[in-house]
Amino acid sequence: MLKSLSNNGMSEKRPPSSRDYIVITKTAFVTDGVRWEPRWMWNISRRSKPLGVRLHGENFLSQQAARAAGQKVLRELLAAIPKGE
């Protein structure tokens, strides 16, 4: 549950901010035994505090594909979080 303090010191519920979440892309090199090839992965992090679960995807051929997949999952995550939590 996300909370903020109002002017009178009472806490109030605030919907999750999409700015609190970020999609991070990374690259790694994998081998088939003959040659090394780049593969991209994504993960979702929350800036204010750890998520408590790992949200990630891997084995993408481009950074654009990894970012698009991660952003799609982030949109679904934000849509699933109740507005008052």
C-alpha positions in Angstrom: 0.0 0.0 0.0 1.4 3.4 -1.0 0.8 6.2 1.5 1.6 9.9 1.6 1.4 12.4 4.4 -1.0 15.2 4.1 -0.5 18.6 5.7 -2.1 17.5 8.9 0.1 14.5 9.3 -2.6 12.0 8.6 -1.7 9.3 6.0 -3.8 8.9 2.9 -3.9 6.2 0.3 -2.5 7.1 -3.1 -2.6 5.1 -6.3 0.6 3.7 -7.6 2.6 6.1 -9.8 3.9 4.7 -13.1 7.0 6.9 -12.4 7.8 4.7 -9.4 8.4 1.7 -11.7 11.0 1.3 -14.4 11.8 -1.3 -17.1 15.5 -2.0 -17.3 17.1 -3.8 -20.2 20.4 -5.6 -20.1 22.4 -7.7 -22.6 24.3 -10.9 -22.1 26.2 -13.1 -24.5 25.2 -16.7 -25.0 27.0 -19.4 -26.9 25.9 -22.4 -28.9 29.3 -23.9 -28.5 30.7 -22.3 -31.7 29.9 -18.6 -31.5 28.8 -16.0 -29.0 25.6 -14.1 -29.7 24.0 -11.2 -27.8 20.6 -11.8 -26.0 18.6 -9.1 -24.3 16.6 -9.3 -21.1 14.3 -6.9 -19.2 13.3 -6.6 -15.5 10.9 -4.3 -13.7 12.1 -2.4 -10.6 10.3 -0.1 -8.2 12.3 3.0 -7.2 10.7 3.6 -3.8 11.2 0.1 -2.4 11.8 -3.4 -3.6 8.9 -5.2 -5.3 9.2 -8.4 -3.4 9.0 -10.5 -6.5 11.2 -10.7 -9.6 9.5 -9.7 -12.9 11.7 -10.4 -15.8 12.0 -11.8 -19.3 15.0 -13.0 -21.3 16.3 -14.3 -24.6 15.2 -11.4 -26.9 17.2 -10.7 -30.0 17.1 -6.9 -29.7 16.9 -4.2 -27.0 13.7 -2.8 -28.6 12.0 -6.2 -28.4 13.0 -6.7 -24.8 11.9 -3.1 -23.8 8.5 -3.5 -25.6 7.9 -6.8 -23.8 8.9 -5.3 -20.4 6.7 -2.2 -20.9 3.7 -4.4 -21.8 4.1 -6.4 -18.6 4.5 -3.1 -16.6 1.2 -1.8 -18.1 -0.5 -5.0 -17.1 1.0 -4.8 -13.6 -0.2 -1.2 -13.1 -3.6 -2.0 -14.4 -3.9 -4.9 -11.9 -2.9 -2.9 -8.8 -6.0 -1.7 -7.0 -6.3 2.1 -7.1 -6.4 2.4 -3.3 -3.3 0.3 -2.7 
